[in-house]
C-alpha cells in the first residue's frame, strides 16, 4: 500500500513535505483535509490535527521536517542533504520560529490589532529578508551553489509572504530573493505538488 499523506494544498508546511516526497520519487495517497472538518482518521493518527501527517507501514510522522528527512533518507538523487548542518539549522530555526510568527502577524492584521504593521514589516526585513538577500547574492541557493532541502523548506513561507501584498513585495529592493522565488515557483517540482485533490471524507 502507498503511504498516506494528510495534507492541505496551501499550507506551507505541507508544501515542503510534498515537494520532498515527490523529489524522492515516493508515491503517496493524498488525503486533502478540510480545516473546519478534519477527518477522524487524521485525528486518530495524530491527535494534534495539523498537517502534514504521513502514515507509512505503521509509522506516523506529523512534523513536516521529519517527513522531508524520511523521504530524503530513501532517495536523494541530487544530494539535497549534503549541507553544513549547523548553518542549515540556523535558517530553519529562524524560518519556523520568529519569521513564521511575524508572517502570521503580517498576513492577518485583523488578528493583531495592537500591532503596527509597518513595524512588523521592518522586523521581517531585519530578521529574514536582508540576511536571505545577502546569502542569495553570494550564491544562487540558500546553502551555496546547489539546491538543497533548506531552499525547499523555506521557499513556501517566502512565497506566502510575497503573496500578502505582491505590489509591496515587488517594490522591495531584493532582486536575488525575487529571482530565487520566481525560479522555485516556476519549477516543475512545485507545480507537480500543487494539483487540486478532492476533500477526503472518512
C-alpha positions in Angstrom: 0.0 0.0 0.0 1.1 3.6 -0.7 1.9 5.8 2.3 -0.9 8.1 3.2 -0.3 11.9 3.4 -2.8 14.1 5.0 -2.3 17.5 3.5 -3.8 20.9 2.8 -2.9 22.3 -0.5 -2.0 25.9 0.6 -0.2 25.0 3.8 3.5 25.9 3.6 4.5 23.0 5.9 2.5 20.6 3.7 4.0 22.1 0.6 7.6 21.4 1.6 6.7 17.8 2.7 5.0 17.1 -0.6 8.0 18.5 -2.6 10.5 16.3 -0.7 8.3 13.2 -1.2 7.9 14.0 -4.9 11.6 14.7 -5.4 12.4 11.4 -3.7 10.1 9.6 -6.0 7.8 8.3 -3.2 4.2 7.9 -4.4 1.7 8.7 -1.7 -2.1 8.7 -1.4 -3.1 12.3 -0.9 -5.8 13.0 1.5 -6.7 16.7 1.3 -8.4 17.8 4.5 -11.0 20.4 5.2 -9.6 22.5 8.1 -13.0 23.1 9.7 -14.0 19.4 9.4 -10.9 17.3 10.0 -11.4 13.6 9.3 -11.4 11.2 12.2 -8.7 9.1 10.6 -6.3 12.1 10.7 -7.1 12.8 14.4 -6.7 9.1 15.2 -3.3 9.1 13.6 -2.2 12.5 15.1 -4.5 14.0 17.7 -3.0 17.5 17.3 -4.8 17.6 14.0 -2.3 19.6 12.0 -0.9 18.8 8.5 1.1 17.3 7.1 0.8 13.8 8.5 2.4 10.8 6.8 1.3 7.3 7.7 3.6 4.6 6.3 3.9 1.0 7.4 2.8 1.7 10.9 4.9 4.8 11.2 3.3 8.2 11.8 5.2 11.4 11.1 3.4 14.6 12.0 6.1 17.1 11.5 6.9 18.4 8.0 10.7 18.3 8.5 10.5 14.7 9.7 8.6 13.9 6.6 11.2 15.6 4.5 14.1 13.8 6.1 12.3 10.5 5.9 11.9 11.0 2.2 15.5 12.1 1.6 16.8 9.1 3.5 15.1 6.9 0.9 16.2 8.8 -2.1 18.3 11.9 -2.6 19.4 11.9 -6.3 20.8 15.4 -6.3 22.3 15.5 -2.8 19.9 17.8 -1.1 21.0 16.6 2.3 24.7 17.4 1.9 24.9 20.9 3.5 26.5 22.4 6.6 24.0 21.2 9.2 24.7 24.0 11.8 24.0 26.7 9.2 21.0 24.8 7.9 19.6 24.5 11.4 20.0 28.3 11.9 18.0 29.1 8.8 15.2 26.6 9.8 15.0 27.8 13.4 14.7 31.4 12.1 12.1 30.5 9.5 9.9 28.2 11.5 10.2 30.3 14.7 10.2 34.1 14.7 9.7 34.5 11.0 6.6 32.4 10.9 5.2 34.4 13.8 5.9 37.7 12.0 4.4 36.2 8.8 1.1 35.5 10.6 1.1 39.0 12.1 1.7 40.5 8.6 -0.8 38.2 6.8 -3.6 38.5 9.4 -3.5 42.1 10.7 -7.1 41.8 12.0 -5.9 39.2 14.5 -3.3 41.6 15.8 -5.0 45.0 16.1 -2.5 46.3 18.6 0.5 45.8 16.3 1.8 48.4 13.9 2.1 46.7 10.5 5.0 48.9 9.4 6.9 47.7 12.5 6.1 44.1 11.7 7.3 44.6 8.2 10.6 46.1 9.4 11.1 43.2 11.7 10.5 40.8 8.8 13.1 42.7 6.8 15.7 42.7 9.6 15.1 39.1 10.6 14.7 37.3 7.3 14.7 39.3 4.1 18.0 41.1 4.4 20.0 38.0 5.5 18.4 35.9 2.8 19.1 38.5 0.2 22.8 38.6 1.2 23.0 34.9 1.1 21.4 34.7 -2.4 23.6 37.5 -3.7 26.7 35.3 -2.9 25.3 32.1 -4.4 22.1 31.1 -6.3 20.8 29.0 -3.4 20.5 29.5 0.3 23.3 27.0 1.2 25.6 27.6 -1.8 25.7 26.6 -5.5 23.3 23.7 -5.2 19.7 23.4 -4.4 19.2 21.8 -1.0 16.4 20.8 1.4 16.8 24.2 3.1 15.6 26.1 0.0 12.6 23.8 -0.2 11.8 24.2 3.5 12.0 28.0 3.4 10.5 28.7 0.0 6.8 28.2 0.8 7.0 30.7 3.6 8.7 33.4 1.5 6.1 32.7 -1.2 3.3 33.2 1.3 4.9 36.5 2.5 5.2 37.8 -1.1 1.6 36.9 -1.8 0.2 39.0 1.1 0.9 42.2 -0.8 2.5 41.5 -4.2 2.9 45.1 -5.1 4.7 46.0 -1.9 6.9 43.0 -2.3 7.6 43.9 -5.9 8.8 47.3 -4.7 11.3 45.9 -2.2 15.0 46.1 -3.1 15.6 42.3 -3.0 16.4 41.2 -6.6 18.2 38.0 -5.5 15.2 36.8 -3.4 12.8 37.6 -6.2 14.8 35.6 -8.8 15.2 32.7 -6.4 11.4 32.8 -5.6 10.4 33.0 -9.2 12.6 30.0 -10.1 11.1 27.9 -7.3 7.5 28.9 -8.3 8.2 28.1 -11.9 9.8 24.8 -11.2 8.3 21.5 -12.3 8.7 20.1 -8.8 6.5 22.9 -7.3 3.8 22.6 -10.0 3.8 18.8 -9.6 2.7 19.0 -6.0 0.0 21.8 -6.4 -2.7 19.8 -8.2 -6.1 20.0 -6.6 -7.5 16.9 -4.9 -11.0 16.3 -3.7 -11.5 16.7 0.1 -11.0 13.4 1.9 -14.0 12.1 3.8 -13.7 9.0 6.0 
